Amino acid sequence: MDTWEWVVLGVAIALGVVLVLAFARIRRRRSHLEQRFGPEYQRVVADRGLAGGESHLGRVESEHDELELRDLPRTTRDRYFEEWRQAETRFVSDPRDAARAAERIVARALEERGYPDGEGADIVSLVSVDHPEIADRYRHGRSMLDAVDGAESTESLRKAMLDFRAVLEDVLQRSGTAA
């Protein structure tokens, strides 16, 4: 073999090794994101495409990792559950006010845990890092609350209450066992 043939062969082998390593890294990253975000991964990738979705989730994960999340003491968690019971009690007489109160209780609990005070998809995305199973419930509860009008409004509010309760329970129960 001539020298130039050895050079071409060496470059081809090096390029092959680089491609295999890059592919393995991409697979590890994808697997990590799928495990960390669970069903939220599928939703984001379906909305944004594979590359865009994974890029977005990577940014969300980095932003989340900068948060200083803290466990809530049992007394604080109990206080939130008591506020929840009061909101549930008001549902019969004023469903809209009760559902809005439920949303505020969830938002305050998240903020007290260390999530930013936020609106919209940003806060749901950050919550999905630690609570991927309930991110969709949070999103759905908010959409039910926003879609209230007409004869189906009470049913939408009831669904919102159920969604917010699932979010609150998950966030507070996973808040740790601080005394």
C-alpha positions as CSV (number, residue, x, y, z in Angstrom):
1,M,0.0,0.0,0.0
2,D,1.1,3.5,-0.8
3,T,1.4,6.2,1.9
4,W,-1.7,8.0,0.7
5,E,-3.7,4.8,0.9
6,W,-2.7,4.4,4.6
7,V,-3.6,8.0,5.3
8,V,-7.0,7.6,3.7
9,L,-7.6,4.3,5.6
10,G,-6.5,6.0,8.9
11,V,-8.8,9.0,8.3
12,A,-11.7,6.6,7.5
13,I,-11.1,4.6,10.6
14,A,-10.8,7.8,12.8
15,L,-14.0,9.2,11.2
16,G,-15.8,5.9,11.9
17,V,-14.7,5.9,15.6
18,V,-15.9,9.5,16.0
19,L,-19.3,8.7,14.4
20,V,-19.7,5.7,16.7
21,L,-18.8,7.7,19.8
22,A,-21.1,10.5,18.7
23,F,-24.0,8.1,18.1
24,A,-23.5,6.5,21.5
25,R,-23.5,9.9,23.2
26,I,-26.7,10.9,21.5
27,R,-28.3,7.6,22.5
28,R,-27.2,8.1,26.1
29,R,-28.6,11.6,26.1
30,R,-31.9,10.5,24.6
31,S,-32.2,7.7,27.1
32,H,-31.5,10.0,29.9
33,L,-34.1,12.5,28.8
34,E,-36.7,9.8,28.2
35,Q,-36.2,8.4,31.7
36,R,-36.1,11.8,33.4
37,F,-39.1,13.4,31.7
38,G,-41.2,10.3,31.2
39,P,-44.4,11.1,29.3
40,E,-43.4,14.7,29.0
41,Y,-40.6,13.7,26.7
42,Q,-43.0,12.1,24.3
43,R,-45.3,15.2,24.3
44,V,-42.5,17.7,23.8
45,V,-40.8,15.6,21.0
46,A,-44.2,15.3,19.3
47,D,-44.8,19.1,19.5
48,R,-41.3,20.2,18.6
49,G,-39.7,17.3,16.7
50,L,-36.9,15.2,17.9
51,A,-34.0,17.6,17.8
52,G,-36.0,20.6,18.9
53,G,-37.7,18.7,21.7
54,E,-34.5,17.3,23.1
55,S,-32.8,20.6,22.9
56,H,-35.7,22.2,24.8
57,L,-35.8,19.5,27.4
58,G,-32.0,19.9,27.9
59,R,-32.5,23.7,28.5
60,V,-35.3,23.0,30.9
61,E,-33.2,20.4,32.8
62,S,-30.3,22.9,33.0
63,E,-32.6,25.7,34.3
64,H,-34.1,23.2,36.8
65,D,-30.7,22.2,38.1
66,E,-30.0,25.8,39.0
67,L,-33.1,26.0,41.2
68,E,-32.7,25.6,45.0
69,L,-35.6,23.3,45.7
70,R,-36.3,22.5,49.3
71,D,-38.4,20.0,51.2
72,L,-41.4,21.4,53.1
73,P,-41.9,20.6,56.8
74,R,-44.8,18.4,57.7
75,T,-46.7,21.3,59.2
76,T,-46.4,23.3,56.0
77,R,-47.6,20.4,53.9
78,D,-50.5,19.9,56.4
79,R,-51.4,23.6,56.0
80,Y,-51.6,23.2,52.2
81,F,-53.8,20.1,52.5
82,E,-56.1,22.0,54.9
83,E,-56.3,25.0,52.5
84,W,-57.2,22.4,49.8
85,R,-60.0,21.0,51.9
86,Q,-61.4,24.5,52.4
87,A,-61.3,25.1,48.6
88,E,-63.0,21.8,48.0
89,T,-65.7,22.7,50.5
90,R,-66.4,25.9,48.6
91,F,-66.8,24.1,45.3
92,V,-70.5,23.4,45.8
93,S,-71.4,27.1,46.4
94,D,-68.8,28.7,44.0
95,P,-67.1,26.2,41.7
96,R,-65.2,28.9,39.8
97,D,-63.7,30.5,42.9
98,A,-62.9,27.1,44.4
99,A,-61.0,26.0,41.2
100,R,-59.1,29.3,41.0
101,A,-58.2,28.9,44.7
102,A,-57.0,25.4,44.0
103,E,-54.7,26.7,41.2
104,R,-53.4,29.4,43.6
105,I,-52.7,26.8,46.3
106,V,-50.7,24.7,43.9
107,A,-48.8,27.7,42.6
108,R,-47.9,28.8,46.2
109,A,-46.8,25.3,47.2
110,L,-44.5,25.1,44.1
111,E,-43.1,28.6,44.9
112,E,-42.5,27.6,48.5
113,R,-40.6,24.5,47.3
114,G,-38.4,26.8,45.3
115,Y,-39.9,26.8,41.8
116,P,-40.1,30.3,40.2
117,D,-43.3,32.3,40.4
118,G,-44.3,31.8,36.9
119,E,-47.1,31.5,34.4
120,G,-47.7,29.3,31.5
121,A,-45.6,26.5,30.0
122,D,-42.3,27.5,31.8
123,I,-43.4,26.5,35.2
124,V,-45.0,23.3,34.0
125,S,-41.8,22.4,32.1
126,L,-39.7,22.9,35.3
127,V,-42.2,20.9,37.4
128,S,-42.0,18.1,34.8
129,V,-38.3,17.5,35.6
130,D,-39.2,16.2,39.1
131,H,-42.8,15.3,38.5
132,P,-43.2,14.1,34.9
133,E,-46.3,12.0,35.6
134,I,-48.3,15.1,36.7
135,A,-47.1,17.8,34.4
136,D,-49.9,16.9,32.0
137,R,-52.4,17.1,34.8
138,Y,-51.2,20.5,35.7
139,R,-51.4,21.7,32.1
140,H,-54.9,20.1,31.7
141,G,-56.2,21.7,34.9
142,R,-55.1,25.1,33.8
143,S,-56.7,24.6,30.4
144,M,-60.0,23.4,32.0
145,L,-60.0,26.5,34.2
146,D,-59.4,28.8,31.1
147,A,-62.1,27.0,29.1
148,V,-64.9,27.6,31.5
149,D,-68.1,28.8,29.9
150,G,-71.6,27.6,29.3
151,A,-73.4,24.5,30.6
152,E,-70.3,22.4,30.8
153,S,-68.4,24.9,33.0
154,T,-69.0,23.1,36.3
155,E,-67.8,19.8,34.8
156,S,-64.6,21.6,33.5
157,L,-64.1,23.1,36.9
158,R,-64.5,19.7,38.5
159,K,-61.9,18.2,36.2
160,A,-59.6,21.2,37.0
161,M,-60.0,20.5,40.7
162,L,-59.1,16.8,40.2
163,D,-56.1,17.7,38.2
164,F,-54.9,20.3,40.7
165,R,-55.4,17.9,43.6
166,A,-53.2,15.3,41.8
167,V,-50.5,17.9,41.3
168,L,-50.6,19.2,44.9
169,E,-50.5,15.7,46.3
170,D,-47.6,14.7,44.2
171,V,-45.6,17.8,44.9
172,L,-46.2,17.8,48.6
173,Q,-45.7,14.0,49.0
174,R,-42.5,14.1,47.1
175,S,-41.4,17.2,49.1
176,G,-39.6,14.9,51.5
177,T,-40.0,14.0,55.1
178,A,-38.7,17.2,56.8
179,A,-40.2,17.5,60.2
